[in-house]
Amino acid sequence: MSIAKREQLLKEIQELKERLRDREAALPAHSVRPHQIQEIEELEEKIAAREGKLAGMTKD
């Protein structure tokens, strides 16, 4: 894959990790709501998927 696509994936991963940190920081100490956990899990899945793509690109 091209360097531009690799750079785009790295940028997306960084942005997703920032959003994840923001979501985790916004969690209340008590009474976490299901949609808050779901958002965090979705972000973690997106990060893992993009990191998997990136790993596949570096193997080629």
N, C-alpha and C positions, 0 to 999 in steps of 0.2 A: 504494500500500500504506500501511498504517497506520504511525504513528510507533512503536507498540509492536513491530510486526514488524521494523522497521528497527533498533530498539534491541536486539532479540533477536539479530538477525544480527550486529550489531557485537559483542555479548557473546560469541557463539559463536566469531567470528573471533579475538577476543582470547584466549579460552581455548585454542583450537587452536594459536595462535602460541606461547603459553606452553608447551604440551605439546611442540611442535616444538623449542623452545629446550632444554627439559629432555632430550629424546631426543638431540639433537645434542651436548649437553654430556656425556652419558653414554657417547658412543662412545669405545672404547679407541683409543689411538694406533696400535695394530697389531691385526691379525686381526679386522677388522670382520666380523660375521656377516651373512649374507644377510637374516635376519629383521629385523635392526636397520635396514638400508637400506630394506627394504620398509615398515617402520613409518613412517619419515621420509617416504618417497614418498607413502604414503597420507595422512598429515597434510597434506602440501603440496597434494595433490589436493583434499582437503576444504576447505582454506583458499581455494584458487583458485575452487572451485565457489561458495562462500558470497560471496566478493568479486564474482563475476560476478552473482549474484543481487542483491547490494547495488547494483552499478552499474546494473543494469536497473531497480531501484526508483527510483533518483535521476533516471533519464531520463524517467520517467513524469510 
